[in-house]
Amino acid sequence: MKKKIEILAPAKDLIGGMAAINAGADAVYIGAPLYGARSNATNSIEDVAKLVEYAHLFNVQVFVVVNTILYDNELEDCRQMIWKLYDIGVDALIVQDMAIMEMELPPIVLHASTQANNRDADKIKFLKDAGMKRVVLARELNLHQIKEISEASDVELEFFVTGALCVSFSGNCYMSVANGERSANRGSCAQNCRLPYNLIDGHGETLIKNSHLLSIKDFDVSDQIPNLVEAGICSFKIEGRLKDVVYVKNNVSYLRQKLDAFLENDNSGKYTKASSGTCTYTFESALDKSFNRGYTDYFVNERHQSIGSWESPKSKGQYIGKLIKTIGNAYEIENGEFLNNGDGLCFINENNEADGIYVNKVENGLTYPNVLKEIKPGTFIYRNNDAAFIKIVEREDSAVRKISTTLLLTENENGFELIATDEDGNISNVKLVHPKERTKNNESIEENFKINLAKTGFTPYTADEITIMFSENWFLPISKINEMRRTVFEQLSAIRLANYKRHEHQLVKTSHPYPETKLDFMYNVSNKLARKFYERHGVTEIEKAFELQWDPGKSRVMTTKYCIKYELEKCPKYHPNMDGRLKEPLILKQGELEYKLKFNCKPCEMEIWEKDAEFEIEED
């Protein structure tokens, strides 16, 4: 049996989810009314139900994110919501809190969210044996580690392919809650990592001023799809449940074409598409035309490049060219003829800060801005708001998805019959009781029939092959032909939905040993059911979640694979011939906020601690 490879798209809401499906997504993930890790992207049960119905028509799956940590007083509400989601046909839940594994649930499939910090083969095998059908892998993994995990367990593996990156290991960032009681693990991250900081060394000297030192580039491993599939990935996830429809359609269409090319050229015959239908587009997708901070492949191919986006956490956009010179109240820009009225341009000014202008008009090779700013010749100019592109992609018909059918119009004893067979083998037939009369002059009007049967219009179908099988040149009014066509496709949609097979899995409580017997706060245990789950699996010591026991001023608030020493080319492992060592501890300072950096070189990780924390500095 061939392995299905899917593109999994974010849906902020019903409209965004339908747009993702139309652009080619094989699955979408969406927030429910509560308990999703994006508190600004919630949806009613009714809207999720509408998305499920639309998705299942194309054999597209709908996953609902229930990936916050839960408090005791929320457990019952969460359980009841899960039953409602099951009842409306949701395919799976993406969860972080192990409390959900302890609940009395319907037979709904569970996926382990990336917030469960899925980076160890033994812990991922544990989750699979406990009943998880899929694990969303940590973004910090490389190809070798992914393959190792895949070989250790036959659980489905999902991996991010494009979108913004959390600088922290997912689920292990506490900066937001420590600074304002807004918990990232409760869906309310304040994005402290995107703020500007000063970097101060152990002598008290300021090494870097006002830079976004924890802000990193966006993720793009789309060119690694073949390698990731071979390593064991079955689902490619696009980050962005807060992003707009243009971003979603652009990313999905770009990846749809990439994945289709891979599947078409796959000589092994091992892989296949995960859903139905074929998409057509009125635009040329390109990742840099949507929101982006520049791109990195992060650690998929090991640590090999700078990944920081220090100038700005805002979208850089698409590189246009260098500024040649300023002429009067206009700019001469390389490739400026490709700019349009209303475009937004971005550049880094002389203070090393992101700055921008809007294009009022482009005329005679010159770009006239809304505000003339002093820009140094040679400055790189980016377009982070492509007005013409956005206008095209925003149109509903910019991405259209159709299911292929063949139509057969034939006769029977009492009249005529239209049979539609779709690409998945579903069959719909409509019978018309009608007298059989030959056409005038006994001429064939077969072509007229075909023209009208091919008018599938706003249905989700195309009629790619139409056959007329009559024993005589029978006459039928066009109105009857149109009526049969409409009915046969309406019936086909009902048949497709009735034939959709949702995978179900009834959770059975297990007691196999967890790979650890002691859990610190980073396991985010915040309720009695999660505690019960771990205790039944042999864990003897369980620390409370950070949110329940924060020690102000002294806590570790982030663990990350990203390293400021590496970014500065001062890493003793990767830059052994560097000039001078940095005096530690290094301090990040932003107004009243102050953090100490701790470098753990053995696992190649950086920790961020609050200012009053004490720890030993590791020797190089």
Protein Blocks (a to p, Z undefined) as FASTA:
>chain_A
ZZddddddddfblmlmmmmmmnopabdcdddfbhpablklccdfklmmmmmmmmmmnopa
cddddfbccdfklmmmmmmmmmmmmmnopabdcdfblklmmpccdfddddddfklopabf
klmmmmmmnopabdcddfkbcfklmmmmmmmpccdcdddfbdcddfbdghiacklmmmno
pafknopaghlmlpccddddfkopafbghiafkbccdddfklmmmmmmmnopabdcdehf
kbcfklmmmmmmmmmmmmmmmmmmmmnlpaccfbecddddfbdcdfklpccebjaehjmn
opabdfbdfkbccdfbjafbdcfbdehjaccdehklmpcehiacddddfkopacddddfb
dcehiacdfbdcdddehiacddfbdfklmmmmmpmklpccdddddddddddfklpadddd
dfkopacdddddddddddehhiafklmmmmmmmmnmjafbdcfbccdddfbdcdddfklm
mmmmmmmmmmmmmmmmmmpccddddddddfbdcfbfbdcfklopabfklmmmmmmnopab
dcddfklmpcehiacfbdcfbdfklmnopafklmmmbghiadddddddehjbccdddddf
knopaddddfkbccddddZZ
